Amino acid sequence: MSSPARDRIHSASAPPSGLSARKSSGFAASWQAREPVPNARGEAPLEEYYNSLFTAFGPQHWWPGRTRFEVIVGAILTQNTSWTNVERAIENLRRAGLLSLRGIDGVPLEKLGRLVRPSGYFRQKARKLKAFCEFLRQDYGGSLRRMFRTPTIVLREKLLGVWGIGPETADSILLYAGGHPVFVVDAYTKRMLARHGWTNENARYEDVRWMVERKFPGETQRLNEFHALIVHAGKKFCSRQDPNCGECPLGRYLDQGR
């Protein structure tokens, strides 16, 4: 990832009237449940998982983005779509000169929707981008530096209060744009841990997040790398219907689940 931009970002105008940045107030496994095998340690060997994945794949250099603001835009646009589609939407914003707080804050909502259309659900995502910009401007005067100086637990709750930002998006912003030591839980993470017997198909996001964070407390770089490695392995080996566990670096751990 390119070095994050650290300059203060200023807004030009408020988003369209009637748009609020605040909120108004499953994972389904495709494999059959199996009786987990007891593990003497009583917990997932996440350190071994990390080392095996890193040895197999090396550093993933996440998150792709030239600035911290671009990383945030990507984290919002990647909801329910592939990264290839996100890249197309981001390139549209870049070519239009709107890949900034000032640009997104000032562009009409309809035009913003057209630009991010490749990412899918474009009307909702345009509103989500506007909502985040309103939040950044109102709460932090448009300064990402000020925002990311906020303690993690406080900032996470504030991000979760922004319309359109859920736990996975909030944690992606905190980890990849802000360098906060949180773990991003996605479908690949839940699928992998459930197949290995460490969670079940109804695992809560926060429970899985805590499972990983307690193993790597304060280790921002490893939390960053671990999530990226899981995504890489998930795409390559851990499909929902036809997993290739025999070739996955984590395949040998399948019988160690609780």
N, C-alpha and C positions, 0 to 999 in steps of 0.2 A: 504494500500500500504506500502511496506517496505520502510525504510528510504533510500532516494536517495544517490547514491554514489557521493562524492564530489571531488574525486581525479582527477587530470589532466589525460587526455587520450592521448596517443601518437600513431601516425600512423606509419606503417612500410613501406608502398609503395603507389604510386599513383594508381588510378583505371585504367583500360585498356584504351589505347589510343583511342581518338575519342569520349570519354564519357564526356559530359559537365554537370556540376552541375547546370548551369544556364538555365533558360527558354529562348527560342529564342525571344522572344519578350513578365425539371423540375418536379422541384417538381410538380407532377401531382396529384391533389386531386381526390379521387375516390367517394366522396360523392357529392350530389347535392347541389348547392349553395342555401343558405337560406338568407332571409332578417334578418340581425342582429338586436338584441334587444338593444335599447339604454341603456347605463350605466351612472349613474349620475356622476361617476368619470371620464368618458371619456377615460379610459385607463384600460388595463388588470390588474386584481387583482393578480399580480404575487406573492406578499408577501403571500396572502392567499393560492395560489396554492402551493407554497413552503411548508408552514406550514402543509397543508393537506397531501401532499405526504410524508413529513418527519414523521408526526405522524403515518401514515399508514405503512410505510416501514422501517423507521429508517435509520441510516447511511449506505451508500453503499460501503464505503472503496475503492473508485476509486483513481487512476487507478492501476490495478494489474501489478506489476513489481518489481523486486528486486533492480534495479538501474534506474537512470534517462535515461541512454542510452537504456536500455531495454524498458522503456516506449515509447521512441521515435521510436524504431523499431516497437513496437506494433501499434503505431499510424499510421505508414506508411502501415504496412501489413494488418490492419483491413479495408482498403478501399475495398468496395464492397464484403465483406465476413463476415462470422460469427466469433465471438471471439473464438469459439471452434477450428476453422481452424487455426486461428492465434496462439493459444497455441501450436498446433502441429508443426507449422513452427518454433516458438521460441524454442521449445524443441529440434528440430533438430539442430538449431544453437548452443544451449547450449552444447549438446552432442559432437558436432564437435569442441568445444572450440573457436567458432567464434563470440560469442555474445559480441563484443566489437568493438570499432573503429578500432583498430589494426587488428582484425580478419576480419571484413567485408571489410576494405580497401585493405587488402592483398590477399584475396581469389579470384581465377578466377571467372569471371562473370557467366560462365556456371555452375560451381559448386554451387555458391550461389543460382542460380535459382533452382537447384535441391533441395536444402535444404529448400527453402521457398515455394516449389511447393504446399503444402497443403493449402496455403492461396489464391490460385487462381491468375490468371494473373501474374504468377511467373516470367516470363522474364521481364515484366515491373517493377515489384516490386523489383527485384534484381537491376535493373538500378536505381530505386529511392533510394534504400539504399546506393548504391555507390555514387549517386549524393549528398545525404546529407552528407556523410562522407567527400567527397571532399570539400564541402562548409565549414564544421566544421574545417577541417584541414587548408584550405587556409585563411579563415577569422578570425579564433580564435585560430590558432595553436593547434587544437585538444582539446581545453579546454571547456567543458560544463560550467564550472564555469564562465569563461570569457564571453561566449555567453549569458548566462542568466542574467549577470549583465547589458547587453545592455537594454536601455529603451524599454518598451513594443512596442510602436508605431514604433520604428526604427527596432527592431528585427522582428516584424511581417512582415514588408515590405521586409526585407531581406529573411526571410523564404519563402515568396510567390514568390521570385525570383528563388528559387531552383527548378529544374526540378522535376515534379511529386508531388509537395506539393501545395495543394489548401487551401482555407480558413479553412475548417473543420479540416484538418490535422495540419495546422499551429497553429490553436487555441488549438488543443489537446496537441500539444507539449508545447506551452506556458503555458497553465493552469496546466496540469498534470505532466509534467516533470520539468517545470521551476517555477511554483508557481506564474505566472503572472495573474492579475485579468481580464481575458477575459472569454467570454461565448462561448461554443461550440454549434453551431446550426446544428442539424441533421434532418433527415426526420421525426423523431418522434416529434421533437419540432415544425416544421412547420405544421405537421398534427394536432397536439393537438391545437395549436393556431388558425388554420384555422377552425377547427370544432367548436371552441368556439367563432368564429366570430371576432377574433382580427387581423387576417391577411387574405390574399387571396391566392389562389393557385399559384400565380405568385410572391409571396413575395421575395424580394431580401435578400440574406444571410445577408448583412450588416445591413439592416433595422431591421431584427429580432434580430440580435446580439445587436444592440443599444437599442432596446426595453427592453431587459433583463438587460444589463449592466447599464443602467441609473437608474434602480430600485435597483441595488445592487452595487453601485460604490465602487471599491477597495476591495470588500468583496470576496477575493479569495476562501475561504473555502465554502461559500454559493454558489458561482458560480459553483464550483466543484461539490458540493452535488446536486444542482438543476439539472444540466445536467444528472447526474447519475440517479437521481430519475425519471426524465422524460423518460429516456431509459427503466428503469424498468417498469414503468407504461405503456409505449408504447407497450412493448413486451407482457405484461399481459392483457391489456384491449383495446388498441387503434390500432387494426389491420386495414389494408387498406380496406378490404372488409366487415368485419363483426365485428365492434367494440362492446365491452361490456360496454357501458357507464353507465348502471344501477349499476354495481358493482365497477366502477372506483371511487376513492376518489375525482376526479374532476368532476364527473357527475353532481353534484348539481350546478355547475357554468355554465352549458351549455347555460342557458337563459340570462346570464349577458353580453354577447358580445355586441359590438357596433352595 
